[in-house]
């Protein structure tokens, strides 16, 4: 099942260009007790679909947090010096081969190398509905 498009979300050309660059990123989920869990990640941005994607495994804390709270809110933040952009939205974890392959394809294109592929590879799809930047 292919993700649906979020037509209302449009980023500026400057924001799109910044998200295409390779900078430090963090991903924040909420643990079952409500406390935040933040981890460094690499992610991809699909502006046409309004999706950010993070590759992981279903056993990692970030995925377990989302599996415990399906559709929970998350944020991914990219920063370079004083410039930053945070993408917020609802997230799902998928091991569907099509979705994982799409995540791997986009990751490989952005970072010019394939992501690690441990057993249980999964993709977190973030349906972005809020963008903050500075």
Steps between C-alpha positions, in 0.01 A plus 500: 500500500660826389486801734247764411602853413458797736416775251469787750862484615735700280849605603693795364776434246751594771356245744495229232865577414601488867327162549695363202830581673678255732500646851461380858146377571308390807180299527274533802230252603314457827565205727197316644540707821473822294863605533686599182753275331736680260748320276735607222376376161525540129169564327357575160240754397237428235336835436253361247357257755557720807700218660824484690648151528738353758652155455522286815404158633184412690710419808655849535362728774363754248301229320383338824372840618294536182377140507377561857316814383398457134459830319687683777650845444871530427750754376813484289733799516789585270752762603810669361649775713218738582276371221248230589177350376265277699241278332216384726221255438355157564712193441461135422750214492484268200678180401302479175761408235380770257518776762836382634640483145379854432664619821827327404486646148453855627764460771751365247431790265537765773804357680664330199521168682247245616390503864606218728269204440475300821233233540160656561564815295206739523411848385341770712273715285423842642195672352624859546236758591709770668833657408700726730824670407754751607 
